[in-house]
Amino acid sequence: MNEEESLLKFPCQFPIKAMGKTSSELDIVVVEIVRRHIVDIKEGAITTRPSKDGNYTAVTVLIEASSKQQLDAIYQDLSDHPEILMAL
């Protein structure tokens, strides 16, 4: 699917969500990976949410996405990291 066929219109606000085992470093890892692709992450764009039992944490980063290729690259990098169990 190319950008003309995408349901998204770029640039757009897009939430990147990654989940992993709860640790003090998980949000830092996620933000570092996203920053490889997005230079300007706005203040307040990062939120974390623990699971019901606190074993896992979801980190969401709201970004200004410029292309489908950019989103694909972010998700690939997140998926490749051993601390990230799931990227949505």
Backbone torsions as a table, in degrees:
resi	resn	phi	psi	omega
1	MET	NA	125.7	177.3
2	ASN	-93.7	177.2	-175.9
3	GLU	-62.8	-30.7	178.3
4	GLU	-65.3	-28.0	-178.8
5	GLU	-92.2	-6.8	-177.2
6	SER	-70.2	147.3	175.8
7	LEU	-77.2	-17.3	178.9
8	LEU	-89.0	145.5	174.1
9	LYS	-107.8	119.4	-176.3
10	PHE	-97.2	147.5	-6.0
11	PRO	-72.2	154.5	179.2
12	CYS	-153.5	158.3	173.4
13	GLN	-75.8	133.8	-176.5
14	PHE	-145.0	127.9	177.8
15	PRO	-86.3	123.8	173.7
16	ILE	-98.4	124.2	-179.5
17	LYS	-120.9	132.8	177.1
18	ALA	-130.8	142.5	-179.6
19	MET	-123.9	145.2	178.3
20	GLY	-160.4	175.8	175.5
21	LYS	-63.7	140.8	-177.8
22	THR	-61.5	126.7	174.6
23	SER	-154.1	162.7	179.7
24	SER	-72.1	-13.4	-176.6
25	GLU	-102.1	-9.8	-172.1
26	LEU	-58.7	-47.2	-179.7
27	ASP	-63.9	-35.2	178.3
28	ILE	-65.4	-43.1	178.7
29	VAL	-60.7	-47.9	-178.6
30	VAL	-61.4	-46.7	-178.6
31	VAL	-64.2	-40.9	178.2
32	GLU	-61.5	-40.4	179.0
33	ILE	-66.7	-45.7	-180.0
34	VAL	-63.5	-37.9	-179.2
35	ARG	-66.2	-16.8	173.8
36	ARG	-64.4	-23.7	-174.0
37	HIS	-116.0	-23.5	-178.5
38	ILE	-127.0	114.9	-177.6
39	VAL	-75.8	-41.9	-172.2
40	ASP	-104.3	95.7	173.5
41	ILE	-98.5	120.8	-175.3
42	LYS	-70.1	153.1	175.7
43	GLU	-62.4	135.5	-179.4
44	GLY	83.9	4.3	-177.7
45	ALA	-83.8	-7.4	-176.3
46	ILE	-112.0	125.4	175.4
47	THR	-129.8	151.1	176.7
48	THR	-127.3	149.8	178.9
49	ARG	-145.2	120.4	178.6
50	PRO	-77.5	154.6	173.8
51	SER	-69.5	171.1	-178.0
52	LYS	-53.2	-44.1	-178.9
53	ASP	-92.5	-3.4	177.7
54	GLY	80.9	6.8	-179.0
55	ASN	-77.9	-27.6	-177.3
56	TYR	-127.2	155.8	178.7
57	THR	-133.1	139.5	173.3
58	ALA	-104.3	130.1	177.4
59	VAL	-114.1	124.8	178.8
60	THR	-115.4	132.5	176.9
61	VAL	-122.5	118.0	177.5
62	LEU	-86.0	120.4	-176.1
63	ILE	-122.0	166.6	169.1
64	GLU	-98.9	98.8	-177.4
65	ALA	-80.4	137.2	-178.5
66	SER	-105.4	-16.5	-179.9
67	SER	-165.6	161.2	175.0
68	LYS	-63.9	-38.5	178.9
69	GLN	-60.7	-39.6	178.1
70	GLN	-62.8	-46.4	178.6
71	LEU	-62.2	-43.4	178.1
72	ASP	-58.9	-42.4	-179.3
73	ALA	-65.7	-40.6	178.2
74	ILE	-62.8	-48.6	-179.2
75	TYR	-63.7	-36.1	178.2
76	GLN	-65.0	-45.6	179.1
77	ASP	-63.2	-41.5	178.1
78	LEU	-63.6	-46.0	-179.1
79	SER	-63.4	-30.7	-178.9
80	ASP	-77.1	-17.7	-176.6
81	HIS	-79.1	132.5	-175.6
82	PRO	-64.5	-24.4	-179.9
83	GLU	-82.5	-14.7	-179.5
84	ILE	-92.5	117.4	-179.3
85	LEU	-87.8	-29.0	-178.1
86	MET	-156.8	141.1	175.5
87	ALA	-125.2	130.0	-178.2
88	LEU	-122.2	NA	NA
